[in-house]
Amino acid sequence: MNWGEPWYAGFRESQTEYRMKNQAYFQRNLMPGMLGWFSMRANTPVEDIEWMLARSAAFDAGYAFVTGDRQLESQPDFFV
């Protein structure tokens, strides 16, 4: 199943409802849960990362997390 990766918005706005509804499909078909790919940007707040981790735990589903050195260096809150 592939729904494309809508990186036009933050974690909470990019087809979130659709991604969560897919988890029932995966479970019915004995497939591991997958929430999709998420891209961290320079303006991604720490709270959104925590939100994604909570969804992953709640649905017992993985997700791909795309980032780079530049994005991480722009987030001083990550290195407290």
N, C-alpha and C positions, 0 to 999 in steps of 0.2 A: 504494500500500500504506500503510495506516495502522494502527498498533497501539496508538494512544492514547499519551499521555505520562504515565507513572507517576511523578509527582513526590512520591510518598509516602516515598521513600528517597533516599540519596545516589547519586552517579554509578555506583558499582560494584554497587549492589544492585537497581536498577530495571530489570528485564527484560533484563539485560545479555546473557545467553546467547542469548536470542531475537533481540535486535538484531544480534548478531554473525552468527548463522546466516542472517539475511536478506541479508547481503552477497553470498552465493553466488547467491541469486535475482536480485538486481539485475545481477550480472555476466552470468549466463546470458541475461538479457533485454536486454542492452546498455543498461542504465540506470545513471546515476551512483550511486555508493554514498551511502547516507545512514544515519547512526547514530541519528537522532531528535533530540529536543529535550532539553536538560539545563538545569536551573535552579540557579543558584548561590545558596546561602543564606549567612547570616552565619557559619554554622559549617562551611562547605565548606573543607576544607584545600587548600593549594596543591598538595599531592601528588595530589589527585584531579583537579585541572585538568591537571597534567602527564600523569597516567594517560590522561585523555581525549584529549589531544593525540597521545599515542603510538598509541592505537587508531585515531585518524583517519588518521595516517600509514601505519600497518600495513595498513589496509583500503582506503587511497586513497578515503576516504569523508568527506563533510562532516558537520556536525552544527550544530544551532542552539543558541546559548548565550544564555540569558536571565539578565540581572542588572540591577542598578540602582545608583544612587549610594549608597544606604544600605548595600547589601551590600558594595560596594567599599570604602567608608570603614571598615567594621568589620573589614577584613582588612589589618592593618599590614604583613604579610609581602609583600604585593603591591607595596609601594612602597619596596622596599629600594634 
